[in-house]
Amino acid sequence: MNASRHSYPGKYYYITLLRDPVSRYLSEWRHVQRGATWKTSLHMCDGRTPTPEELPACYEGTDWSGCTLQQFMDCPYNLANNRQVRMLADLSLVGCYNMSFMPEKKRAQILLESAKKNLRDMAFFGLTEFQRKTQYLFERTFRLRFIRPFIQYNSTRAAGVDLDNDTILRIEELNDLDMQLYDYAWDLFQQRYQYKRQLERRQMRLQRSGGLFPLRRGGGTRGTGEDPPQPRGDEPAPEESAARLPTEDYMSHIITRW
């Protein structure tokens, strides 16, 4: 097959979905309990795979099927711990899987900040717990529409696990970096959502007014269909200054043409 004949020019964008860390952790435990493994994963970092000493196995045998939640939590090498931060961060900044490369506290902080930066730089990210808002942002970012609306399924395997408070606290402790990342992501997600809503409401007002703009001193047009005057720099329009929420440079993440 001639690969060049089937290549598609254009830009490619990284996107991701984050999930509540406790629910995600429980879901992975259920997945592993049913016999799932990641044996084929190479965990490549800086051009090499981790040594057995750097990444010991949590179990012996072909899989970890039937493991209890306590066993799952007790393994200090369990890659389920803080998985979302690890998957988003640049591991080469902390010596990959070499835990002796730097102090644990410094390693954790670098990983978290790296994950936050990469999340900010993505063209789009969504939250599993907010399906409709995720769909809204995706459609407005890439200028397309899904045929069907996203459905929020709250009845999951993770939701069916009865936990006491001590167990929940333990899972949160094991996933402290993911908890911090999710809090950050939720705030940024809401900012982006509100920003898009404000843009949409402004566009609707302009459409209802027929795109008419008052004449300004020194020239200007009325009813030409051109964009209205924009505020200088990142300064919000007066009517939106009080309501505008984004603190990140969201404009750099908006894809104007797909």
N, C-alpha and C positions, 0 to 999 in steps of 0.2 A: 504494500500500500504506500502510495506517495503521500508522506505526511504533509508536504507543503500544500497539496491540493485541499487538505482538510483543515488547514490552520485558519484561525480567525483573528484578524488584526484587532487591536484595541487594547484598552487598559484592563487590568484585573485588580480586584479589590478584595481585601480581607474583611470578612464579617464574622461575627460570632454571637452565640446566645449564652447568657449566664443563667444560672439557676440558684435558688436558695441553697446555701451550702449544706444545711442539715438534711434537707430533702434529697439533694444530689448524692450525699454520702450514703444515706440509707438505700437509695436506688442502686448505687454501685454494689453495696453489700448484698442486696437481693440478687443482683446480676451474677456476682461471684458465687453466691450460695447455690445458684442453679448450674454452676459448672463453667462459667465464662472465664477465660484467661487472656492475658496479654503477652503470651509467650513469643508471638511473632513480632512484637514491637522491639525495635532496635534501640530506642532511646538515644539516638545519635546526638552528640553535643561536641562542638569544636572538632569535628571530624573523627570522633571515635565513640565507641559504645562504653558504658560503665563496666568496670571490673566486678566480679562477684563480691569482692570485699566492699566496693562502693555501693552496690545495690543487691544486698542479700535477698533471698526468697523468703516469703512469709510462710511457706508450706512446703512439704515434701510430697512427691507424687505427681500425677498428671494435672491435677487441678485442686481447687480449694472448696469443692462442692460440699455443702452441708455445714460450713463453718458458722459458728454462732456470732452474734453481733459483738459479744465480749471478745472472742478470739480475733475478730476483724479489727477491733479497736486496740487490742494489746500489741499488735505487731508494729514495732517502731519504724519499719522500713516500708510500710504500706503506702503505695503511691496514691491511694485514694485521699490521703491527708493533703489538704491544700492543693488539690489537683488543678483547680481553675487558675490559681496564681502561677503554678509551675508551667502550665500549658501556655500561658500568655507571656510569661517573662522570658528574658534572654538569660538562659542558664550559664552562658559563658562568662557572664559578669561575676559569677560566684564560684567559678571552678567546676561547673557542671555538677556531677553527683559526688564530688569529693568533699565530704562534710568537714574535713580538717583544713580546708583551704583558707577559711577565715572563721572568726567567732560566729556562733549560731545567731546571736542577736543582730549582728551586722548583716549577715547573710539574709535573714528574714526581711530586714528593712529594704535592702537592695532589690530583692525579688519582688516585693510589694510595689515599690516605686516603678520598677521596670514594667510590671503588669499593668499598672495604671496608665503609664505613658503609651504603651502599645494599644491599650483599649481606647484611649483618646484619639490615637492616630488612625484607628480603623474607620473605614468609610461608614460603617453601620454596625451597631450591636443592639441586641434586644434582650429582654428578660422573660424567662419562661412563665413567670407568674403574672405577666401582663401581656397576654397574647394580642388583644385588640389594639393596644397602644403600640406594640411591636409591629403589627401589620401596618398601622397608620404611618409610623415612621419609615418603615421600609418602602412603602408605596410612594411617599412624598420625597424620599431621598433619591430613589432610582426612577421616579416618574413612570410607574407602571401600576397596574391594578391586578389583584388576584381575583379569580373567578368566584371563589367562595370566601366568606369571612373566616378568620381563625376562630377556633373554639377553645375555650378555657376548660381543660380537663383537670379537675381537682381530685378525682378519684384515681389515685396512682398506687403502685405497690408501696411506695415510701409512705404515703398517707395512711396506709392500712396498718402500720407498725405502731403498737402501743408502747410508749416510752415513759419512764418516770423522769422527774426533773433532773436527777443526778446524771442519768444517761444523756439527756439532751445537753447538759452543761459540759459533759465530757466530750461529746461530738463537737460542740462549739470550740472547745479548747484545742482539740486536735486540728481544727480547721480555722484557727484564729485569723490567718492571713486571708483565707477565702471570705471570712465574715467581713473583714475590713474592706476587701475589694468589692464585695457585693454592696455594702453600704455606699461606697464611693460611686459604684456603677448606677445604683438606684437614683442617687442625687443627680448625676450627669444625665441619666436617661430622662428624668422628669424635666430637667432644664431644656433638653433638646425637644422634647414633646411640646412643652409650652411655647418654645420659640417657633416651631412649625405651625402650631395653632394660631399664634399671633400673625404670622405671615399669611396664613390662609384667610383669616378674618379680614385682614387689610385688603387682600386681593378681592374678596367678595364685596367689600364696601366700594372699591373702585369700579367693579363690574356693575353694581347697582346704580352708581352715579354716572354710568356711561363713559367713564374714562375722561371726564371733563376736569380740567385743572384751571384755576384762575391765572390770568395774565400777571406776570411779574415785571417789575421795573427792569428796563434794559433788555426787554424781549421776552420770549417764551411762546408757547403754543397752547392752544385750547382744542381738545378733542382730536389730537393727532394720533392717539394710541401709544405715544411714547411713555416710557417709565416716568413716574413723578420724581421730582427732585429728591435726592437721597441725602441724609445727614452726613456730615463730614466725618471721615474715619469710622470708628466703631461707636460713635455717639448715637444712642437710640433716638427715634423721633419723639417729640415732646409728649404725644399722647400715649406712648408706649414706655416711656422711661421708667415709670413707677412699676409697670407690670413685667418688664423684661427680666428674665431670671438667669439666662446663661452667663456663667463666669468663665467658661472655657472659650477658646477661639473656635467656636463651632463653624463659622463660615468657611474655615479651611477644610472642613470635613464634608461640606455639602457638595454633591456632584451635580453640576449645573447641566451637564449633557451626558447622557448615557450612551 
